Amino acid sequence: ARPNQAWNFGLSGAAGPYLLPDAHPMPAQSDRGDFYQYVLSQDVSYARGHFQIWAEAFVSRFEVPRLGNADMFAYYIEAKYRITPQLFAALRWNQEFFVTEDDPAGRPVSRAHDVLRIDGALGYRFTAYTQLKVQYSLARGDFISDNLHGTFAAQFTVRF
């Protein structure tokens, strides 16, 4: 929905099998196509002058072989400011939360570590078809550990 030129709102959903062909071993009498992911998301964006901000929130359920359902909630908020017609700065905050359930002994067990990440970027558009972006990301947690780690990246994009 677009109530006016500055605002956009959206809602989307999807369902389908998500396991790759090399996902092994599978439970007896089952196939990769028996395990689905369900996603429902909502997004909003606002733009005025040199400033843009957008956000999206997701709820998702993965049917995991031998484990049951893995439910999660994720969202991000991103802002971009055009400093000059060619130079821009952007900042993004992202979090993912995985449902924690109790095991038979009553201890909390999570399917994965919660994740938070912040990204900062500077970009320069050389032409309407080329740009360079440098980015630094700081993240806590992933599917294996709960450690804090940083990543630097550079990207050159050619649009055609």
C-alpha positions as CSV (number, residue, x, y, z in Angstrom):
1,A,0.0,0.0,0.0
2,R,1.2,3.5,-0.7
3,P,-0.9,6.1,1.1
4,N,1.3,9.0,-0.3
5,Q,4.6,9.5,-2.1
6,A,6.7,9.3,1.1
7,W,5.3,6.1,2.6
8,N,5.1,2.4,1.5
9,F,3.7,-0.5,3.4
10,G,3.8,-4.2,2.4
11,L,2.8,-7.6,3.6
12,S,4.0,-10.9,2.2
13,G,4.2,-14.6,2.9
14,A,5.5,-17.8,1.5
15,A,5.7,-21.6,2.2
16,G,7.6,-24.4,0.6
17,P,10.4,-27.0,1.0
18,Y,13.8,-25.5,1.9
19,L,16.2,-28.4,2.2
20,L,19.0,-28.7,-0.3
21,P,19.5,-31.9,-2.3
22,D,22.5,-33.0,-0.2
23,A,20.6,-32.8,3.1
24,H,21.3,-36.2,4.5
25,P,20.4,-38.4,6.3
26,M,16.6,-38.1,6.2
27,P,14.3,-39.8,8.6
28,A,12.8,-43.1,7.3
29,Q,9.9,-42.8,4.9
30,S,10.5,-39.0,4.4
31,D,11.8,-36.8,1.6
32,R,13.4,-33.4,1.5
33,G,10.1,-32.0,0.1
34,D,8.3,-33.1,3.3
35,F,9.9,-30.3,5.4
36,Y,8.6,-26.8,4.8
37,Q,9.6,-23.3,5.8
38,Y,6.7,-20.8,6.4
39,V,7.4,-17.1,6.4
40,L,5.2,-14.0,7.0
41,S,6.6,-10.6,6.8
42,Q,5.6,-6.9,7.0
43,D,7.6,-3.9,5.7
44,V,7.4,-0.2,5.8
45,S,9.5,2.6,4.2
46,Y,9.7,6.3,4.3
47,A,11.6,8.7,2.1
48,R,11.9,12.5,2.1
49,G,14.6,14.6,0.5
50,H,18.1,13.0,1.0
51,F,16.8,10.6,3.8
52,Q,15.4,7.1,3.5
53,I,14.4,4.7,6.2
54,W,12.9,1.2,5.9
55,A,12.2,-1.7,8.2
56,E,10.9,-5.2,7.8
57,A,9.8,-7.9,10.4
58,F,9.5,-11.6,9.7
59,V,8.1,-14.6,11.6
60,S,9.2,-18.0,10.3
61,R,8.8,-21.7,11.1
62,F,11.2,-24.4,9.8
63,E,10.1,-28.0,9.9
64,V,13.5,-29.6,10.8
65,P,14.0,-33.4,10.3
66,R,14.4,-35.2,13.7
67,L,14.0,-31.9,15.7
68,G,10.5,-30.7,15.0
69,N,9.7,-27.0,14.5
70,A,12.2,-24.2,14.8
71,D,10.4,-20.9,15.1
72,M,12.1,-17.5,14.8
73,F,11.4,-13.8,14.6
74,A,13.7,-11.4,12.8
75,Y,13.6,-7.7,12.0
76,Y,15.8,-5.0,10.6
77,I,15.8,-1.2,10.4
78,E,17.9,0.6,7.8
79,A,18.6,4.2,7.1
80,K,20.3,5.9,4.2
81,Y,21.4,9.5,3.8
82,R,22.5,11.0,0.5
83,I,25.4,13.3,1.5
84,T,25.9,14.5,-2.1
85,P,24.3,13.3,-5.4
86,Q,27.1,10.6,-5.6
87,L,28.0,9.9,-1.9
88,F,25.8,8.2,0.6
89,A,26.0,6.7,4.1
90,A,23.9,3.9,5.5
91,L,23.3,2.2,8.8
92,R,21.4,-1.1,9.5
93,W,20.4,-2.8,12.7
94,N,19.3,-6.5,12.4
95,Q,18.2,-9.0,15.0
96,E,17.1,-12.7,14.9
97,F,15.5,-14.4,17.8
98,F,15.0,-18.2,18.0
99,V,12.3,-19.8,20.2
100,T,13.7,-21.4,23.3
101,E,11.8,-24.5,24.7
102,D,12.4,-26.7,27.7
103,D,14.0,-30.1,27.4
104,P,12.5,-33.1,29.3
105,A,14.5,-32.1,32.3
106,G,13.1,-28.5,32.3
107,R,16.3,-26.8,31.0
108,P,15.9,-24.2,28.3
109,V,17.1,-25.3,24.8
110,S,17.3,-23.1,21.8
111,R,17.5,-24.3,18.2
112,A,20.1,-21.6,17.4
113,H,21.8,-18.6,19.1
114,D,20.1,-15.3,18.8
115,V,21.9,-13.0,16.4
116,L,22.3,-9.2,16.4
117,R,24.2,-7.2,13.8
118,I,24.9,-3.6,13.0
119,D,26.3,-2.6,9.6
120,G,27.7,0.8,8.6
121,A,28.5,1.7,4.9
122,L,29.7,4.4,2.7
123,G,29.0,4.3,-1.0
124,Y,30.0,6.4,-4.0
125,R,28.1,6.3,-7.3
126,F,30.5,6.9,-10.2
127,T,27.8,6.8,-12.9
128,A,24.2,5.7,-13.1
129,Y,25.5,2.2,-13.6
130,T,28.5,1.8,-11.3
131,Q,29.1,2.3,-7.6
132,L,31.6,1.4,-4.9
133,K,30.5,0.5,-1.4
134,V,32.7,-0.2,1.7
135,Q,31.0,-1.7,4.8
136,Y,31.9,-2.7,8.3
137,S,29.6,-5.2,10.2
138,L,29.7,-6.1,13.9
139,A,27.8,-9.2,14.8
140,R,27.1,-11.2,18.0
141,G,26.0,-14.7,17.5
142,D,25.5,-17.1,14.7
143,F,24.1,-20.6,14.3
144,I,27.2,-22.1,16.0
145,S,28.4,-19.6,18.7
146,D,27.5,-16.5,20.6
147,N,30.8,-14.7,20.0
148,L,31.2,-11.1,18.8
149,H,33.0,-10.7,15.5
150,G,33.5,-8.0,12.8
151,T,33.7,-8.1,9.1
152,F,34.9,-5.5,6.6
153,A,33.7,-5.7,3.0
154,A,34.1,-3.7,-0.2
155,Q,31.8,-4.1,-3.2
156,F,31.9,-2.7,-6.7
157,T,28.6,-2.9,-8.6
158,V,28.0,-2.7,-12.3
159,R,24.3,-2.4,-13.2
160,F,23.1,-3.4,-16.7
